[in-house]
Amino acid sequence: MLYVGLLHWPCIDKNGEEIATAITNLDLHDLARVCLTYGINTLYIVHPNDVQLAFARRIMDHWLQGYGGEYNPIRKKAFEVITLVKDLEDIKRQTGAYMVGTSATRMDGCISWEQARGIASARDVCLVFGTGWGLAPRLLESLDAVIEPIGAGSDFNHLSVRSAVSITIDRIAGGNT
């Protein structure tokens, strides 16, 4: 089984400082839809701050119990894949999954896309994504593996997290390379 975790802490800002980022409405909508499209049953939204989790819960409630779900039942179905948690340890406890991180920065020891597909076909995997300017290095070092960066030969590599999640899921679960 494949899971997705969108972490808002510990992430880094443009100066490399460790920060917590804000949950965004767009990330919830778009990432839930891509997960549902690829048959991923759980998208974990991870934030240590209760106020941020309450914000996400209000958005979710609009689509799951409020008028939004009546107005757009397809969006309601997408929101059903979202689970809110406080930290990565919650995901590990709930899934027991192999934690595979992502980064736009090339690191020593990264696994290839082919290796990532092989791991995901053999065991439960949670793909871990960071917001802001990516996951903090200390978090990346604590994961089971990190996939090589997405790239197409350009020196520029700063995709939105929504784009990175979509590309990564397609490369791992889409069957196309």
Helices and strands as residue ranges (DSSP letters): E 2-7, E 11-12, E 18-19, H 25-37, E 43-46, H 50-64, H 67-71, H 73-79, E 82-85, H 88-95, E 98-101, H 113-122, E 125-130, H 137-142, E 145-146, H 161-173
